[in-house]
Each structure stands twice: as C-alpha cells, then as structure tokens.
Amino acid sequence: MSFDKYLTEQLEEIIESNLIRVAIPYQKGNSIRVKNIIIRKHHNGYRLFNLTTNKHICTTFAKATALAVAKMTVEKVPFDLKILQKMDDKVAKYYMDALYAKRSMKTGETEERRESAEVQFDIATQEAWTALAAIERYIFDK
C-alpha cells in the first residue's frame, strides 16, 4: 500500500467517524446516510431505515422527500410524516402524468391530441416542481 493511499484511508476514517455527530448527508456505498438514518434506492422508490432501532421508517418516491424525512427525524423536529408522504404522492402522480403526456406528444395520431398532450405535460411538470419545492422547504427552511 502506498503512503498516499494510507493517508487517504486515514482521513476518510476520521471524517466518517465525525459525520455521525452532524446531520450532514453523505454517501457510503449504495446508500445515503444522515447520522443514524440510511436511505437506500429501491425499485419502488427510496427506503429509509433507522440504524439504532433497525426498523424501516417509510418508503418515498422522491429522494428529496427521503432526505426531508431523515433530516426531520435526526434533528428531532416535530413533523407530520403523512403531510410529507402526501406531497411525495403528489410528485409521483404528476411525474407519471408528465411521462404519459410526453409519450402522447410523440405518438398522438392527430395534431389536436399532440397539442393537448403538450399542455398536459406543461401542467404536470409545473405541478411536480411545485410539490418538490414544498418538500425542499422542509430540508432547507425548517
């Protein structure tokens, strides 16, 4: 092992040991960690696990929602998980609507259908971004 690689490993160990004390998200392997909360990508979204209790907290569609739940849980801020999950469901719904409209824009048989799909796409993307912005306020403002 080279001297530089050894120093790099030592520095990583020092940083990781101190990150447990602070609520800063960092990636380790295939997961994102925030103190004692792990966020893992799953085929149906992002799963949150609590390391201290070894329990599943919830599953979310958006990574921003997972980070918001992790931040609020770690900082012990009182919040309603159902409100965040409703906003997450809104993001998922409008995301799927946008995908459908985008597909309809490409495969629409008439010009009217393609124009209608374009309007649906614009509305769905705007609503999805609005819901995502509301979720991000939990991360940055609260």
N, C-alpha and C positions, 0 to 999 in steps of 0.2 A: 504494500500500500504506500502510495506516495505521501509525502509530507503535506501537500496542499489538500489532498483528499481527506486526510486525517483531520486537519483543521476545519474543513468544511463540515464534516460529520459532527465534530465537537460543537461548532457554532449552531448547527441545526438542533442538536440536543438541548443546548442552553435556551434557544428561542422557544422550542416546543414546550419545555418544562415551565416557562413563564407565561405562555399563552393561555394556560389553563386558568390563570388568575384573572385574565381580562376577557371581556366579551367581544373579542375580535374574531370574525370568521376566518378560518384558514383551511386550505385543502390538504388532506393527508390521505394518500392512496386514492380510492374511488369515492371518498366521502368528504363532506364539508363539516368541520367541527366548530362549534361555538361553546366554549367551556365544556360542560358535560353533556351537550346535546350533539347528536350525529344526524346529518342529513344525507340520505342515500338516494340516488336516482333509481327508480323502479319503472317497470313497463307501463304502469298506470299513473305515474307522477313522481313525487318526492316523498319519501317516508322519513319521519322524524322519530328518533329513539333517544331515551334518556339513559345515559350510561350508569348513573348512580342506582337507579331502580331496575335497569334492564327491561324497560317497558316501552312499547310502541305508543307514541303520543298521538299522531294523526298522519294522514296522507293528504298531500296537496297536489294541485295541478301545476302551479307556477312555483318557480324557485324563489321568487320574491316573497311569496306567502310563507314558504318554509323558513326563510330567513327571518321574517317578521315574527312568526310563532316562536322560533328559537330565541331570538333576542328578548322578546317579552317574557318568556319562561325563565331565561337565565337571569335577567335583571329583576325578577320577581315583581314585575309591574302588573297590577290587576288589569286584566283584559278579558273580553268575551271571545272565546275561540269560535263560537258559532257565527259571530259577525265576520270574522276573518274568513271562515270557510264559505260563507255566502258570497263574499266578494271574490273569493277564489273560484267558486262555481260560476259567477258572472264572467270572469275572464275566460274560463274554459268554454262556456256557451258561445260567447262572441268570437272566440278564436275558431271554434268549429264552424260557426256561421260564415266567418271570413273565408275559411278553406272551401266551403261549399260554394260560396259566391265566386270565388276565384276560378274554381273548376267550371262553374256555369258560364263565366265570361269566355272561357276558351271553347266550350263545347255547345254553346247556345245555338239553336237552329236559326232563329230569326234575329234581326238587328234589335228588335224591341226587348227580347229576352236578354241579350248581351248587355244592353244599356241598363235594364232593370237589375241585372246581377252586379253591374258596376256600382250602382247606387247602394245596393245591399252590402257590397264589400266595403264601401266607404263608411257606411253607418256602423257595421260590425267592427271594423278596425278602430274607429273613434271610440266606441263604447268599451272595447277591450283595453285600450290605452288609458281611458278614464278610470276604469276599475283598477288597473295596475298602478296608476298614480296614487289612488286612495290607499292601496296596500303599502306602497313605498313610504307613505307618510308615517305608517306605524314603525318603519325601520329607522327613518331619519329624524322624525319630529317628536316622537313620544319617548 
